[in-house]
Structure formats: structure tokens, C-alpha cells
């Protein structure tokens, strides 16, 4: 064990001073409701919230100034990013909102000679789109004044680069994706956001700052971190004792023996601190081909996916669309032919699997032969497959992935005209590999028995499928909620997670209880109290507020 690894005491630092009075803001609950209503909810549509003030800090020092003042007043602070979350985390319930939208600058680009990796540093309000649009085409003008030597070297690299995490919604901001450990289809190959975060700066509730680099601070064998605030206060962090699922998971605080301290902050949903600066790892960009494989049944699709996972194809991602999702897309195409820029669906196709694979000129033929062999073994062929390798072709095929939730949302919006209280019920659960077929059959059996309308689609490569229940009235909404809880209980029984990518937020706290029990929630609350004794940060996210 190195000296650095065995050093468990983590010292906070002071932020540079800023005047609380000078932080830009909008004040007045009624004024905010009338002119800034977008800050009172997120994509979950978790009802309209309320706030007395919205702060718009421009830098880390202003974030610290706001938190110091709110901590003194014991005023709740809801942290707002792009508000693309689906669990109500950014929906304030009183107090103030801390919007990070003005902290939207790319800060640095550097190359690590020892690790032979490129790193990008940014503020939390930079969108994933902006990162890709800057890094992939190497449009680095905004960075030249900060790191001209690195920019010149990067421009002379023979390959292009990208930031691997792809949580589907590319308008999401970097800070929010790290706060939730976001993932999506690409996590099948590249893992969730956690894997790509090298360094963080985080402002705590008392205004102190943690500057944490991966590989410098690890938990003791007993699962303990020792911290020291700038006023000399010694703090002991005891990690939750629960065991986390082995697969894709975004439920609760990360906790594993000997873990890196940075991983406690990633995925903590803003309940421990506010992320103000991030350094992420970039990856060389590969030549890609997208394929849509049509199959005759769900069982054949599962068999095909299992074969692909054990093959040499090594896909970037594997997505699935069940018979109801395919019917939804087929109807959309028939009713509005221009809405999907793809050919007509084969009449015999019941389900589809969408995947991307990297290739070279040397291995493409072998990969295609292997793909055809797997397809033939499961009742289909390459004749029932669409393929594209040009960026515009790949983008057209990706419209299928977005078209399903968009169509579901349009259906729900129409039904809300008659039943205003109803909303979509969308699961975010995943199970270990061996239970994929079992959980799919369970979902379908229970949904059919309940007489509910539904579609199933999503990240089948990670056994992470979204069940969307579409209630037609208030009674079906209640029936769907009961079924959702049954799904959570079954998934946990199989060793899975109640949230594989969206986190817990305000909406899924009871499902986290199903997963970790009262003791697990109490242990998360204990960690939060150590970081945030007055409980001001993102109250009622992840754990009930009465536990703080």
C-alpha cells in the first residue's frame, strides 16, 4: 500500500472569497412562479415546486458564498442543472434554487504522459453536446487562450476523440450527469459516468471545498474516511454497510470496501455537496456501424442478445424494442410517413434489436459473418437487418430510439386532457445477466394480467429495460403504481437494482427502501449528516427528509 493510498485524512480547503450580496439572483416566490417557472420542475414533471430565491453564481467562490449564507440561515438549497432528470431531484419544495447555468466554461485540456490519456476540465454547466461538438471535430478555439500548447498537440493527433458516457439526453449538463452517475446505452461497453471522472472540486454546505483526484484517498478496511474542515473540525465518514448490485446501478450512495473517495461523491445526487469543477477522460473515436436487426419473437431476441454478448462483436451498445414498441413505431410511420426517416418495417418483424459496433477494414468481414451466424440462429437474417456506417445514416437509425418515449409522452399528454392526474409510469430497473429472460416474462405476464397498456424498450445489453405503463384513467394509474412496486420487489429479489441510470431523487425513495431497507437509508442519512449537518442540500432527495 502506498503512503498516499494509506492516507485516509482528507483536508478541505477554503474557497476564494466572494460577496454574497453580489451573486446574481431572482427573488420572490410569486415573481419566480410567473417569470421563472422552468426552475420549479424537471423532466419528471413532478409537479410545480416553489422557491423564494434563484441564485445564479458565476464561479466557485459565489457558490461557496451562497452556501455559507444558506447554511447559517438553515435554508434548504435545491441544486439545478439542465433539469433533464427524471426523478424530481431539481424540483424545489421551498427554500432557494442554486442554478449552475452561468458556470458553463471549458477550462482546460491536457495530456498525461504517464497514463497516455487526454483529460478535459470543465465547469458543471457545460452540456454533453458542447463537449462532443468541441472535442470530436477539434473545434478548440475557446480553449486556446487557456492551454495553447495542449491544443496544438491535440490538433495534431491522428485520431479524433470523444467523451464516452452517453445518457441518451445529450443536452444534459456535465455536473448533473456526474451527480447522478448517469449512464445509458453506451454503458454496456464503456460503463457509467463514474469510470470517466478523474477529478472533482466540490463545495460543501459550510462553504469549504474538496479537491479530489482519483487514486489519492481510499476507505480504510473498516469502510471509513477521515476528513478535516478548514475550521479544524474532524469528521468521520462511515460508509453504508449494504452490498451493491454487481451490474449497472444508480441507486443510493456508492459503497464498496477499499473504495476511492471520489466515488462517494459521484452519484450522490447533490446531497453531499455542489460540484463546481470536473476533469474527465477522453477516448479515441472508432469507426462505427449501426444495425437494426428484426426478430420474430421476444424469446429469440433475448437469445440473440445473449449470443452477441458472448461474441467477438463487442458492441458499443445493444438496445431492445418489444412487440408493443414496434407496433407503436409502425403506427407512427403509417400515420405520418415523414416522422421516421427509415424504410417501412418488415411485415413479419415482431421485435427489434438495435446495436452499434466498432470495426476496421481488416475485421469488418469477419464481424459481419459472425453477426449473420447469430442472426440465423435466432430466426432472422441479414436480409431482415438495416445497417448504416455514415454519420447521417447512423443518426437516422437513432431516431427510432427517441421516437418511442416521444410517442409515449404524446399519448399521455392527450389522455391528461381528460384525466389531468395521470402520468406515464417508467421503470429504471436492471437484473443480473442470468435473469434477463425471467424478468421480461414476469413484466409481460403481470402487465397483461393487470390489463394495462405498456411498452418495453431500452438497454438490453445491461439487462436494463424501461417498462412504460400508459394509464388510460385514474384507476389504471393506481393499478400501475402497485405493479411498479411489485416489479421493484421482484428485481431486488433477483439481485438487481431499482434504479440503473436515473437515480432516486424525490420520486423513488420508497423503492430505495425496498432495495436497502431501513438500515441502509439510515446509513445514507448518517453520511449526509457528516457532510451537511443542517441538512440544507437537496433535501428530500434519495432519503426522506425526516431521517436527516
N, C-alpha and C positions, 0 to 999 in steps of 0.2 A: 504494500500500500504506500503510495507516495505521500510526502509530507502534506502536499496540497489536498490530496484526497482525504486524509485523516483529519483535516482541519474543519470542524463542524460549526465553528462560530462564524456567523455571517454578520458583518457590520454594515449598518445602514449609513448613508451619508446625507448631509443637508442639501436641499435644493438651493440654487441661487435665489436671492430674494426678489420678490415681485410684490407690487401693491395690490391688495385685494380690491381696492376701490377702482383700479384701472382695468380690471378684467371686463371685456365686453359682455353685455347681458341684455335680456329682455325680461321685464318684471310685470307682475300682476297676473293672478290666475285667470281672470276674465279676459284680459288682453291676450294672454297666451292661447286660451281656448279659441278666440276669434281670429288671431293672426298667425299662430304657430302650431296649429292643431296636429301637424305631421309629427311633432316631437312627443305626442301623447300616446303613441301606439307603435306597433311594429307589424311585420308581415303576418304575424299570427292572428291579427285583428282581435286581440284580447281586450276588447272594449276600449273606450277612450279614457285615458287617465287624467291626472291633474298635476300641476306644478305651480309653485309660486314664482320661481325664477328659472330662466335658462341661461347658463353661463357658456361663453364661447372662448375658452382660453386659447392663446396663440402659441404657447410654449409650455415646457415642463414646469417652469417657475410659477406660472399663473395657475396651472393645475394644483400645485402644492399650496399656493395661497388660498385657493377656494376650499380645498380640503381642510386646511388648518382652521379656517373660519367656521366651516360647517361642523367640524368635529367639536369645536368649542361650544357651538350652539346646540349640538346633538340634533342636527337637521339631516334627514335622510337625503342621500345623493344617488340618483339614478344615472348611470353612465350610458351615453348614447353614441353609437357609431352610425353606420349607414341604416340601421333599423331594418335590416333584411332578415333578422332572426324569426324563428317560427315558434318560440316558446314564451313570448310575453316578457322577456327579460328587460327590454327597453321601454316598457310601458310604465311610467311613473305613477305612484299612488301617494301623491302629496310630496312635500319637500321640494328639492330642486333637481334640475337636469344639468348634467355636465356633458355638453356636446363637444366632440373632438374634431369637428369638421374643419376647423381652421388649422389643425395640425396635420397638414397634407403634403409634406415635402419629402422627396427622395433626398437622403442626406449623404450617402457615401457608397462607393463601390471599391472593393479591394480584393486582392488575390492573396491567398495563404500559400506560401511556397512549400511549407512542410506538408500540409494536407492536400495541396494541389486542388484547391477549391476556390470558387468565386463566391463572395458574400455581398449582399446588398443591404444597406441600412436605410431605414425609413421611419417616418412618424406614423402613428396609428391610423390617420385619416386617409392614407393612400389606398386607392382601390386595387383589387387584384387585376382588373382590366388595365389600369395605368401601368402596373408593373410589367405585364406582358407586352403592352404596346411600346414600352420603353426598352425592355431588355431584348426581346426576340428580334425586332428589326434593328436593334442597336441605335436607337434614336436618343443619344445621351447628352444632348446639348445642355439640359438642365443640371447635369452633374459635372460638367467640365470645369466650372469655376471652383468646385469643391475638391476634385480629385483628378486633375487633368492627366497625370501620368498613368493612373489606373485606366482611365477612359481610353487613352491611346492604346494601351496594351489589349484591352477588351476588344477594341475595334479591329485589331489585327489577329484575333483568334480565328482559326479556320472554321469553327463551328458556331452555330447560334446556340442560345441558352434560353432556359425558361425556369419559372418557379413552379415546382410540381404540384402542390396542393390545388385541387380543383373542386370546390364545394358546389358546383353547378351554377350558383349565382355569382357571376364574376364582378358584379357591381358591389359586392361586399367589400368592406374595408379590412385592411390587414390586421389592425388591432382587434377587431371583433372576431375574426377567424381564429386568432390566437387565444383570445379569451374563452372561446368555446371549443378549442381544439377541433375546428371544423374539418370535415372531410367530404368525400363524395365518391363518384365513380372511380377516380384515379387512385383512391386509397388502396384499391386492390393490388396495384403494383408498387406504389410509392409510399403507402402508409398515410396516416393522418398528418395534420399540420405540425404536430409535436416533433416529428422526425426532422423537420427542416428549419427549426428555430435554434439559432446558435447563441444569441444574446438578447437580453431584455433589460430595459430600465422601467421600473415600476414605482409609482408614488403611492405611499401608504396613507391611511386615514389621518395620521398625525402630521403629514407633510414630509416625512422622511422619504428617502429614495433608496431603493435597492438596485444595484447594477450587477446583474448576474450573467456570467458566461458559462455555457455548458462545459461540464467536465471539471469544475472547480470546487463544488460543495456537494457532498453526498451524505445521506442519512447514516446515522450510527447503526450498528447491528440491531439495536432496540427500536429503530424507527423514529429517531429523534434528531431534530435540528436545533442548534442553539443560535439565537440572534441577539444583536445588541442595537438598540435605538441610539440616536445621537445624544439623547439626554442621559445616557448611561444605563437605561433600563435593560435588564437581561430578560430575554423571552425564550421559553422552551416550547417548541412545536412538536407535539406528539402525533404522528401520522395515524389515520384511521386504521383499524385492525382488519377491516374486511379484505377479502380476496377479490380482485377484479377479474372480469372475464378475459380469457386469453385472446379473443378476437377483437374486432372493431368495437370501440366503446367510447362514449362521451358522457357517461353518467357519473356524477359525483367528482370529488377531488381525487386526483391521481395518487395512488398509494401502493408502493411496492418496496420490499426490503432493499436497502442499499441504493435507493433511487437518487437521481440527480435533483437538486433543489429547484432547478428551473422548471422541471416537470410538474411541480406542485402549483406553480403559477399559471402554466399553460392549461387551459380548460377550466380555470377556477371561476369563470363567468363574472368577473368583476367583484366578487365578494371579499377578495383579499387586498386588492389594490387596483390602481389605474395604470395601464400600460401606456408609456409615453415615447418609447423608442424601441425599435426592433431590428435585429440583424438576422437575415435568413440566408440559407444556402441556395445557390443556383445550380442547375443541372444542364448538361449538354442536351440539345434538342435533337430528337431522332426523326428519321423518315417514317411516316405513319400511313397505315391503310385502315380505313373504316369498313366494316362489314355488317350487314343486316341479314341474319340467317332466319328464314321462316321454317317453322317446325310444326308437325301435325298434332302435338299434344303437350300438356304441361309436364307429364312424366318424361317424355322424350327430351324436352328442353332441359330438365334437371340432369338427365343422363349426359346430354351433350355438354353442359357446363362442367360437370364433374370430369369428363374426359379432357376438355380444354384445359382445365386447371392442372391436370397431371401431364400435359403435353409439353413439347418444346416451343409452343407458340408464344407463351409468356405475354399475354395481352396487357395492354395499358389498363383496360377496364372490361368488365362484362356486365351488360345491363339486360333486364328482362321485362317483357310486356305480356301480361296474361291474356286469355281469350277476351275478357271484357275490355281491356285496354285496346286490344287490336280492333275490336268491334267499334269502340269509340272513335279511333282514328279512321277506320273505314267509313263510318257515317260522316265524319267531318270532311273527308275527302270527297264523298259523293255530294254532300250538300253545298260545299264551297270548294270546287276543284283547285282553285288557286291558293288555298290556305296551306297546303303541304307541297313543297317543291320536289316531290318524289313520284315515281311511277305508281300506277294502280297496284293495290295489294293483290297478291295471288289469291284466287278464289278459295283454294284448298288450305291456305295458311290459317292456323288457329292461334299460334303464339309466335313471338319473335325474340331472338337474342341479338343484341347489338354489341359489337366489340371493336376495339382498335388494337392493332398490333404494329410493333416496330419491325422494320425489315431493312435488309441491304440488298444490293443487286445479287450478291453471292448466295443469299439464303432464301430469297423470295419464292423460288420454285419449290423448294423443299417444304417451306411453311404452307404454301397453298395445297400441296399434295397431302400434307398431314391434316389440314383443315377439311379437305374433301373427304378423307377417310373417316374422320369423326362425324361429319355430317351424314354420310351414307349409313353409318352405324345407327343413326337415330331417325331414320325415316325421311331424310331430306337429301338435298344435293346442292352443288354449287349453282345449278340452274335456278334454284329457289333462293338465291342469295344476291343481294345488291352489294357492290363494292365501289369504293372511291378512294383515290390517293391524292388528288389535288385538293388544296385547302378549301376551295369553293364547294367541291363535291362532299368533302367531309362535313362542312358546315350544314349543307342541305340535309344530310342524314341525321345530324344532331337536332334538327328541328323536331324530329319525332319525339325525342326525349322531353323537350319543353312543351310539346303540344298536348301531352296527356294531362299534366297538372293544370295547364291553362284552360283546357276544355272542362275539366272538373270544376275549376273555380267559376267558370261562366255558368255552368249548370246550377251551382249553389247560389250564385248571385240572383239568378232568375227565380229560384224557389224562395229566396228570402223575401221577395216581394209579397208573397202570401203568408209566409211563416218567418217573421223577422228574427226570431231567436235561433233558427237553425244555422249550423255551420258544418263545414267538412270536418271529419274526424280522420286524421292521418297518423298512422303509426310510424315509428322510427326504431324498430327493434331488429335485433340480429341474433342468430344462434350459431353454435359451433358447426363445422362442416358436416358432421355425420347426421345432423338433424334437419338439414335443408328440406328434403322431401317430406319429412314428417310434419314440419311446421307449416308448410304450404298446404298440405292436405287438411291439417287442423283448421287453418284460417278458412279455407273454402267450405269445409263441412259446417263450421259454426255460422258463418255468414249466410250460407244458403238456408240452413235450418231457421235462422232468425228472420228470413225473408227480406234482407237488406240489400240495397243496391251498392255495388262496390267495384273497384278496380284494384289490381295488384301490379306494381311495377317497381323498378329500381335496381339496386346494386347487388345483383345475384352473385357476383364474384365473391363478395364478402358475406353471403347469406343474409344480406341486409335489404329486405323488401319493404316497400311502403304500401300498406293496405289503406286505401282511401275509401271511407264509408260515406255515401251520399244520402243523408236522410231526406225523406220526402215530406216529413211533417215533424211536429214536436215530439210525438210519441216515439218515432223512429230514432230521433236524436238521443233520447234517454236509453233506448234499447242498445244503440250503438255505443254509448258510453259504458254501459255494463259489460258489453262484449270486449271493449278495449281493455278493461281491467282483467278480464279472463285471459286475453292474449298475453298481457304482461305477466300474469302468474304462470302461464304455461312456458313462456320464453325463459323466465328466471329458473323454473324447474329444470329446464334443459341446459342450464349453464350459460344462458345468453344475457343480453343487456336490454333494458327498457329504452335506452337512447343510444344509438350507434353514431349519430353525427350532429344532431341539433341541440344537444344539451338538455338541461332540465328547466331552467328559467323559473317562471311563476306557474306554468301550466302543468308541470309533470312531477311535482314534489311527492304526490302520493304514490306515483309509480316508482320513484326512488326509494320510498319506504318499503315497497314490495321487494325491491332488489336487495337492500342493505339492512332493513329492519330499523327499529327504533334506536338500537345501539349505534348503527352506522351513521344515522342522521345526527345523533348526539355527538359523535366523534368529529364529524364535519363541523358542527357548531363550535366545538372546542377549538379547532384550528382557526376558525373565523374570529373567535373572541381574542385569540392571541395576537392576530394581526390588527383587528379592528374592535377594540374593547367596547366601544359605544355603539357598535352595530349600525353605522351610518351608510356603509357602502352596499349598493344594490340590495336593499332589504327585501325579504320575502322571495329572493331568488335561491334556487337549489334546496333550501331548507326553510321550514316555517319560521316566521319571524319570532314566534314565542319561544323558540329554542335559543335565541341569542341572549 
